[in-house]
Protein backbone atom coordinates (compact mmCIF):
# COMPACT_ATOMS: atom_id res chain seq x y z
CA UNK A 1 0.00 0.00 0.00
CA UNK A 2 1.19 3.45 -0.89
CA UNK A 3 -1.67 5.91 -0.47
CA UNK A 4 0.37 8.96 -1.51
CA UNK A 5 1.32 7.34 -4.80
CA UNK A 6 -2.25 6.04 -5.23
CA UNK A 7 -3.65 9.56 -4.77
CA UNK A 8 -1.13 11.00 -7.27
CA UNK A 9 -2.00 8.33 -9.84
CA UNK A 10 -5.72 8.93 -9.31
CA UNK A 11 -5.12 12.66 -9.75
CA UNK A 12 -3.43 11.99 -13.09
CA UNK A 13 -6.28 9.62 -13.99
CA UNK A 14 -8.85 12.30 -13.15
CA UNK A 15 -7.01 14.87 -15.30
CA UNK A 16 -6.92 12.39 -18.19
CA UNK A 17 -10.62 11.64 -17.66
CA UNK A 18 -11.41 15.35 -17.97
CA UNK A 19 -9.38 15.44 -21.16
CA UNK A 20 -11.41 12.47 -22.52
CA UNK A 21 -8.30 10.28 -22.58
CA UNK A 22 -10.29 7.42 -21.15
CA UNK A 23 -8.00 4.45 -21.84
CA UNK A 24 -4.99 6.27 -20.36
CA UNK A 25 -7.12 7.34 -17.41
CA UNK A 26 -8.25 3.76 -16.78
CA UNK A 27 -4.64 2.61 -16.64
CA UNK A 28 -3.77 5.26 -14.01
CA UNK A 29 -6.82 4.46 -11.91
CA UNK A 30 -6.05 0.74 -12.03
CA UNK A 31 -2.51 1.46 -10.82
CA UNK A 32 -3.98 3.62 -8.04
CA UNK A 33 -6.46 0.91 -7.00
CA UNK A 34 -3.60 -1.60 -6.75
CA UNK A 35 -1.81 0.68 -4.23
CA UNK A 36 -4.79 1.94 -2.28
CA UNK A 37 -5.11 1.83 1.49
CA UNK A 38 -8.70 0.70 2.19
CA UNK A 39 -8.71 2.61 5.48
CA UNK A 40 -7.63 5.97 4.07
CA UNK A 41 -10.20 8.75 3.73
CA UNK A 42 -9.39 9.34 0.03
CA UNK A 43 -10.20 5.74 -0.91
CA UNK A 44 -13.90 6.62 -1.18
CA UNK A 45 -13.22 9.30 -3.77
CA UNK A 46 -10.81 7.20 -5.82
CA UNK A 47 -13.34 4.36 -6.15
CA UNK A 48 -16.13 6.82 -7.07
CA UNK A 49 -14.02 8.55 -9.71
CA UNK A 50 -12.95 5.21 -11.16
CA UNK A 51 -16.61 4.19 -11.27
CA UNK A 52 -17.44 7.34 -13.23
CA UNK A 53 -14.66 6.56 -15.71
CA UNK A 54 -15.71 2.92 -16.12
CA UNK A 55 -19.26 4.06 -16.79
CA UNK A 56 -17.98 6.39 -19.54
CA UNK A 57 -16.14 3.39 -21.00
CA UNK A 58 -19.41 1.41 -21.01
CA UNK A 59 -18.15 -1.02 -18.35
CA UNK A 60 -21.33 -0.86 -16.31
CA UNK A 61 -20.77 -3.86 -14.03
CA UNK A 62 -17.24 -2.75 -13.20
CA UNK A 63 -18.49 0.79 -12.58
CA UNK A 64 -21.17 -0.53 -10.24
CA UNK A 65 -18.51 -2.50 -8.34
CA UNK A 66 -16.42 0.66 -7.87
CA UNK A 67 -19.43 2.65 -6.61
CA UNK A 68 -20.13 -0.18 -4.15
CA UNK A 69 -16.50 -0.15 -3.01
CA UNK A 70 -16.73 3.62 -2.59
CA UNK A 71 -19.70 3.25 -0.24
CA UNK A 72 -17.99 0.43 1.66
CA UNK A 73 -14.91 2.62 2.17
CA UNK A 74 -17.05 5.56 3.28
CA UNK A 75 -18.90 3.42 5.82
CA UNK A 76 -15.64 1.96 7.08
CA UNK A 77 -13.88 5.33 7.41
CA UNK A 78 -16.61 7.76 8.47
CA UNK A 79 -19.79 8.20 10.46
CA UNK A 80 -23.00 6.76 8.91
CA UNK A 81 -24.65 10.19 8.57
CA UNK A 82 -21.56 12.05 7.36
CA UNK A 83 -21.28 14.01 4.14
CA UNK A 84 -18.86 11.38 2.81
CA UNK A 85 -21.30 8.51 3.36
CA UNK A 86 -24.27 10.53 2.08
CA UNK A 87 -22.41 11.38 -1.13
CA UNK A 88 -21.24 7.78 -1.62
CA UNK A 89 -24.85 6.62 -1.15
CA UNK A 90 -26.03 9.29 -3.58
CA UNK A 91 -23.64 8.22 -6.36
CA UNK A 92 -24.36 4.50 -5.88
CA UNK A 93 -28.12 5.04 -5.71
CA UNK A 94 -28.08 7.33 -8.74
CA UNK A 95 -26.07 4.80 -10.73
CA UNK A 96 -28.44 1.98 -9.75
CA UNK A 97 -31.35 4.22 -10.74
CA UNK A 98 -29.83 4.70 -14.20
CA UNK A 99 -29.33 0.94 -14.50
CA UNK A 100 -33.02 0.44 -13.70
CA UNK A 101 -32.38 -1.08 -10.28
CA UNK A 102 -34.94 1.19 -8.62
CA UNK A 103 -35.67 -0.82 -5.49
CA UNK A 104 -31.96 -1.34 -4.87
CA UNK A 105 -31.33 2.37 -5.40
CA UNK A 106 -34.05 3.23 -2.90
CA UNK A 107 -32.60 0.82 -0.33
CA UNK A 108 -29.18 2.42 -0.76
CA UNK A 109 -30.31 6.04 -0.39
CA UNK A 110 -32.95 5.64 2.34
CA UNK A 111 -30.52 5.72 5.31
CA UNK A 112 -29.21 9.10 4.12
CA UNK A 113 -32.71 10.57 4.22
CA UNK A 114 -32.29 10.53 8.02
CA UNK A 115 -28.97 12.36 7.85
CA UNK A 116 -28.64 15.95 9.02
CA UNK A 117 -25.56 16.74 6.91
CA UNK A 118 -25.48 19.54 4.36
CA UNK A 119 -25.66 17.07 1.46
CA UNK A 120 -28.97 15.55 2.54
CA UNK A 121 -30.74 17.48 -0.21
CA UNK A 122 -28.91 15.34 -2.81
CA UNK A 123 -30.19 12.19 -1.13
CA UNK A 124 -33.69 13.67 -1.23
CA UNK A 125 -33.26 14.53 -4.91
CA UNK A 126 -32.33 11.04 -6.06
CA UNK A 127 -34.98 9.51 -3.76
CA UNK A 128 -37.59 11.84 -5.27
CA UNK A 129 -36.61 10.70 -8.77
CA UNK A 130 -36.80 7.05 -7.77
CA UNK A 131 -40.16 7.44 -6.05
CA UNK A 132 -41.53 9.27 -9.08
CA UNK A 133 -40.34 6.49 -11.39
CA UNK A 134 -41.89 3.89 -9.06
CA UNK A 135 -45.23 5.73 -9.27
CA UNK A 136 -45.05 7.22 -5.76
CA UNK A 137 -45.75 10.78 -6.89
CA UNK A 138 -46.93 11.94 -3.45
CA UNK A 139 -43.68 10.83 -1.79
CA UNK A 140 -41.69 12.39 -4.63
CA UNK A 141 -43.51 15.70 -4.12
CA UNK A 142 -42.91 15.59 -0.35
CA UNK A 143 -39.21 15.08 -0.97
CA UNK A 144 -39.23 18.00 -3.42
CA UNK A 145 -40.59 20.20 -0.65
CA UNK A 146 -37.74 19.08 1.62
CA UNK A 147 -35.20 19.84 -1.13
CA UNK A 148 -36.48 23.42 -1.37
CA UNK A 149 -35.71 23.82 2.33
CA UNK A 150 -32.41 21.90 2.41
CA UNK A 151 -30.67 22.84 -0.84
CA UNK A 152 -28.18 25.71 -0.92
CA UNK A 153 -29.91 29.09 -0.95
CA UNK A 154 -30.94 30.02 -4.48
CA UNK A 155 -30.35 26.54 -5.92
CA UNK A 156 -34.06 26.16 -6.71
CA UNK A 157 -36.44 29.09 -6.81
CA UNK A 158 -39.74 27.36 -7.57
CA UNK A 159 -41.20 24.16 -6.18
CA UNK A 160 -43.09 23.67 -9.45
CA UNK A 161 -39.87 23.94 -11.47
CA UNK A 162 -38.07 21.59 -9.07
CA UNK A 163 -40.81 18.97 -9.43
CA UNK A 164 -40.52 19.30 -13.20
CA UNK A 165 -36.76 18.81 -12.97
CA UNK A 166 -37.19 15.71 -10.80
CA UNK A 167 -39.62 14.25 -13.31
CA UNK A 168 -37.65 15.15 -16.42
CA UNK A 169 -34.23 14.32 -15.01
CA UNK A 170 -34.88 10.61 -15.10
CA UNK A 171 -33.21 9.28 -18.24
CA UNK A 172 -35.53 6.63 -19.64
CA UNK A 173 -32.77 5.26 -21.88
CA UNK A 174 -30.21 4.59 -19.15
Phi, psi and omega in degrees: 000135176213086187297323179299313179294321178300316180295321178295315178298319178295322177298318176296316178301319180294319178298314179297322177300315180292339176267007182060029173262074193291318182294317178296320179298316180301318180299316180293318178295321179296319176299318180297315181300322180295337183255357191293145173263113185298342182259011178269145183300329183283348181302321179304312183293319182298316178296319181295316179297318179296321176300318179299316179298311181300323175298315178300328179279358180081012180266073190297316180295319178293323177297315179300319178299318180294320177296323175295317178296326177297314179295319178301317179295318179298316180293327180287326190252359183212173179288148184302331181254020181284165175300317182301312180291319179300316179292320178297319176297318180302308183296319179292317179295316180298319179294316176299321178301313181293334176279352181090007179272068190293316180295318177299315179300318180295320177297324181291315188276336186306316179301329181283348176288344177266353182292155175246014182282165185291348179263007181303327181301328177293320176298317178297322182297308181293324177296321178297318178298316182295312179300320178299314181296328178279359179090010179266067186297324180297314179295319178301316179293323177296320178293324177299320178297320177296320180300319180302324181280324189268332184294157177306143183307128179087354181298314178231133183253345183221129177298321179299315179294321179297315178300320177297320178295316178301318183284327183270344185277004176267114183280108182297335185268001182275000000 
